Amino acid sequence: MLRLAVVSIVGLYVVSTAVAAPPAAKQIQLPNQWNEYQWGTTGSKFKSELRRTSDRPGMAIRAVNIDPTAQAGRYAHVKLDPGIYEFTVYARTDPGEEGFARLYVGTSYSGRLKVGPQWRKLTFENIISKEIASAEINV
């Protein structure tokens, strides 16, 4: 049973709103409500919870794939104006485990990002070309 703790959601930032002369990065307010989901095989058993962690600041998502075909995570919705967005989290697995994570911002997923028992910073950048009133972001 792979247990993946995706911890310390650092933030979602607007990196640029134009191709030339980008402004300083601006952090997007993240919602407090993150819903659980499972994007593996339909019916696979999983669990996912929000909590705080003592060794990283910020919100923590603990995702547990009970079945080997499960791919547990959490998602939320935010308004995204046109621009370049950067989503950053720190992730690790339980000791002795390995796995992967994927990040999603508005219209696209990152590739598979390898995660092991040591904290690893994961960042995904995506260009949003037009406003999305209720864009999904997920881990």
Disulfide bonds with the S-S distance in Angstrom:
none
